[in-house]
Amino acid sequence: MRNTSTLSSLRICVVWLAVLSLAACGGLPSEPSVAPHRARVSSEKGRDVVLFAMGLIDVAYRFGGKNPEAGLDCSGMVSYVYREAIGLNITGRAVDIARKGRSIGRGELRPGDLVFFNTLNAPFSHVGIYIGEERFIHAPSTNSRVRIESMRSSYYAKRFHAARAYFDD
């Protein structure tokens, strides 16, 4: 069993590795420039959200979980990341979080925005953080861990429901 200090040190190492690898690649993954309506550019808050979320990769899923020590569910992960990374308090279930954001098109997504899926035969039943290049980070389900997925995967591509933005910088 890992103690809190070891988990914190491990997360710091993961975040620094992510920062270094992104710096080596010239920054966060960018959206392809083929779509002219993509006027929203990457933001500092979005980068902070993504880097903080990456530090949670491999944290255990727990229904109702709101912190990494106890485990996280999808909405708990989003609330925790937004609060800790940029001081923005968005809480509740995925559907509640969706109500608080500004609706954007899929082509307008930028790192740090939220993506919502219909995974339980109900709109807005799952949420993740968009990280760029059609990928998102999320806490998927029982017996799983926080991880990165492709929005193009057959499962998520047919269940994508909406995207929301929560900051404008």
N, C-alpha and C positions, 0 to 999 in steps of 0.2 A: 504494500500500500504506500503510495507516495504521499509525502506531507505537503502542506500548502507552499512552503518555501521552495521545494523542489519543483512543484508545478509552476510557480511563478517564474523561476529561473528558466525552466524549459520553454515557457511561452515567450519570454523575452528573447531567448535564442532563436526561436522560430520566427518571431517578428523581424529580428535583425537579419536573419538569412533571407527572408522575403524582401526586405528593403534593399539589401545588397544585390539580390538577383534582379529585382526590378530596376535598380539603378544601372546595372550592367546592360540591361536591355533597353535603356532609354526611357524608362517610366512604366506606368501601368499599361496593360494592354489597351489599345485604342480601338475604337469602332472603325470598321472599314469606311473609307471616304466615298464610296460609290453612291450613297443616298444623299441627295442634296438637302433634305429636310432635317438632317442631323445638326441643328444649330447649337445644341447644348454641348459645351465643352467640359472636359473633366475639371473637377473642383478640388480645392485643398480639403474641404470637409469630406468629400467623397473618398479621396485617397486615405484620409485618416480612418474612416469607417472600414474600408476594405482591409487596410493593414491590421487594424485591431481585430477584425473578424478572422483573419488568417491565423492569428495567434490562438484561436479557439479550435482549430482543426484537431480532430481526434478526441474532443471532449465528448463524454458519453451523453446519449439522449436520455432524457427523463421527462415523462409527461408532466406538465405543470412546472418544469424546472426553470428557474430564473437566474441562476448563477453557475459558473463553471465547476465550483466545488461540489455542488449537489447534482449537477447535470442540467441540460438545457433542452427545452422543446423549441419549435421553430419561432414562435412569438416571443418566448422568453429570451432566446438568443438575440433576436432583433432589438428588443427593448434594452437588453444589457449592453449591446454594442453601441447603439445610438447614445445611450446615457453616458457610458464610460469614455467613448471616443470623442464625442462632440458636445456633450452636455445637453442633448435633446431628449426630452422625456416623452416617449410614445409607448403606451402600455395597453394591455388587453389582449384579446385573442386576435388572430390574423384578420378577421373581418372588422374588428374595432380599429386596428392599426390602419387598415385600408381606408376607412372613413376619414382619417386625419390627413391623408396625403393629397397631393395634387395629381390628378390623372394625367398620364403622359402615354404616348404611343410607344409600342415596342421599339420602333426605329429611333426614338429619342432617348433611350436608356443610356445612362452614364454610370460609371462606378459609384457605388454608394446608394443608388436608387433601390427600391424594393420591387420584387417581382412576386406575383400572387398566382396560385394555381388552384384548380378544382381537383383535389385528390380524394375527397370523401363524398363525392356526388353532391357537392355544395360549393358555390363560388366562394372564393377567398378562404378556403379551408387550409391553405398552406402558404407560407411566406419565406422568402430567402432574400439575400443581399446580392445584388448584381455586381459582378467584379470586372466585367468587360468580356469581349470576344464571345458573346452568347453563353457565358458561364455565370453561375451563382453559387454562393456558399449558404449552407442551411443545415439544420438539425432535422433529418428526415423522418425517423420513426423509431419505435421501440426496438431494442436490441441493435441499435446502430450508433454511429458517432457523427459529429459535425464533419462535413466534407464538402467538396466542390463537385458540382454536376454541370453537365451541358444542357442548355435549354433546347438543344437540337436532339437530345436522346429521345427515342420513340415514346417513352413514358411521359416526360415533361413537355415535349413538343405538343402533344395532343391535349394536355391539361392546362397549358398556360391560359390565364384568365385576364390579367391586367398588370399594369405597372404604375407605380406612384413615386413622386419626388417629394422630398421633405425639406429641402434647402435650395437656395438659388445661387449661392456663390460659385 
